[in-house]
Amino acid sequence: MCSSRARRRGRCVRLSLGEHVSRARATAGSSALYFSTIIASQLTSLLLLPILTRYLGPEAFGEYSLVLAVTGLLGTFGSVWVRNVGMRLYFDHVADGRTRTFFWTAAMLQAASMAAVLLLAYPVVRLAGTAVPPMLYASAGASVIVTDFYSLGLNTLRAGHRPVSFGVAEWTNSLGRLAITWAGLAAGYRTATMLFVCVTAGMLLASAVAAHGLRDLLVGRGGLDRSMARELVVLGIPSIPGSFGGWLISLSDRVLIAYFLDVRAVGIYSAAYGVADRAVNGLASGLYMSAGPAILRRWAEAGEDAAETIASYLALYVSLSVGPCVLLVLQREFVLRLLAGTEFGAAAAVVPWVVAGTWLGGAATYLNRPLELSKRFATLSGLATASAVVNVLLNLALIPTFGVTGAAAGTCGAFVGLALFSRYLAGQSLVIPLPWRAIVRALVATLVAAGASTLFASPWLAITAFSAIYVGVMAMLWLRDPRFSDSTMTLRRQNEKARVEPDTDARR
């Protein structure tokens, strides 16, 4: 899996077969808790989508999506940059016993910065022609600040490897927001302002739950530490272009669609984009919740040996995501009708582009990890910014002619560039072995499952058949892999040796 150039540079580390299987089992165990929680959270979000689209309609849903995009843009300058470097710096303060100080320094810094940006930006938002009423803007701003605090707590739970606390907090957030929003809509409060109020209420409830899990992770005194704040600013500010680039890739198309088309088109596009993005991101985010801290810990313990850890998670990502992504593309019209309703079915052509782009974005997360490990945040920002520029240029060229499908195609093109340049730039710091075996296995299983699913006219039967066959073929190919058999034999011999040696010592 390692190139000759990587071996010459000493950037690629080989592990024994037994170590590969041991690490894979440990990885699967820690991933399962995070992964199941994120999947459940994404499913809850998907349940919320048909509720919103049926109560609000394309126009109101488009207004909500547009304001969400605007506050997301402001967040890149106000608070996201703090969390961009927060998890990496958290590990630096574990050893000195000052994690409580670091947490509250980061929390106060991002809250103050975000509040200032929101206040200063509102006149600019109105002058730019985006008619956002004051109450709607205030509710969206409060939601952003509370969400920032909750996200910082979740990141700390991940860094401290508290999957149970993480899961309880996320379940509370998802189910609480679902229940509160549904109750508000049913009671007749069917406005974008109400949706942001419901998000804030859910986040406050979940933050209280997350606080319980943070008690044993936060040690030392609380309060604001100027040197920590300075470190966050020095390392975080250069990451702003990267966050801005991420916003341009994922949300700027809403603003451009509103400019070239109308708010109704924004609502239709956002619903179709949301279905595809949440389905794929549920897989990607669930895995990365455990992958991120595990990679950082491996880097702290063994340096460049982290390349193999990244490769292991990338292989798991490929195995878990390729089949479901293809299934979503094949059944996109049925899924959109089921989750969003017939009014939003016109955007079915958006789904393949969004699925491809989101999948590549998930893969790029692993390919560019060496840049984060070596604290090359400015390079990460430049990478995201370059991809974002490509996205905007493609959107400007494609939306006037192809409408919402052009917007999705432009976003996909940006993610293609992100993945390719991530591979090239990160490889200059640490070469990540590509999991070719996992890729071939996933493609073979997908082709077999897709062919078999075409035999069924019912979408439900086709989805069931595809899922069962994909899992079965993947399991068969994995178990028949000679490397798996050899690794299992190596582990068995090591275990037998471990059981025999104590008896021998006792007889001596």
Disulfide bonds with the S-S distance in Angstrom:
Cys2-Cys12 1.60
